[in-house]
Amino acid sequence: MAESLFENFQGSPDAWIVILAEPWEEVVFEGGREAWQVIDVAWLSIKGF
């Protein structure tokens, strides 16, 4: 599985960027050195992983 790159995501205090897992799905990270790479982001919320 390829890694996910999140770059230059610029939310704000009133407009967050939100990444949510599906509540009925199982989230599995396998292998590799990293699952996600986050570069230069602001006001980002990742939930359910």
C-alpha positions in Angstrom: 0.0 0.0 0.0 1.3 3.5 -0.9 1.8 6.1 1.8 -0.6 9.0 2.0 0.9 12.5 1.7 -1.0 15.5 3.1 0.7 18.7 2.1 -0.3 22.4 2.3 -3.7 21.7 3.9 -4.6 25.1 5.4 -7.7 25.1 7.4 -8.6 27.9 9.9 -9.9 28.1 13.5 -13.4 28.4 12.0 -13.0 25.9 9.2 -11.0 22.8 10.2 -10.0 20.2 7.7 -11.3 16.9 9.2 -10.4 13.4 8.0 -12.7 10.7 9.5 -12.6 7.0 9.4 -15.9 5.3 8.5 -17.4 4.2 11.9 -18.4 0.8 10.6 -15.1 -0.1 9.0 -11.9 -1.5 10.5 -8.8 0.6 9.9 -5.5 -1.3 9.5 -2.0 0.1 8.9 0.4 -2.5 7.6 4.1 -2.6 6.8 6.3 0.3 5.7 8.0 3.0 7.7 5.1 5.4 7.9 1.4 5.4 7.2 0.9 9.1 6.6 3.2 12.0 6.0 2.0 15.5 7.0 3.8 18.6 5.7 2.9 22.2 6.3 -0.7 21.8 7.5 -2.8 24.0 9.8 -6.0 23.2 11.6 -6.2 19.5 10.6 -8.1 16.9 12.7 -7.8 13.1 12.0 -10.3 11.0 13.9 -11.1 7.3 14.2 -7.8 5.8 13.1 
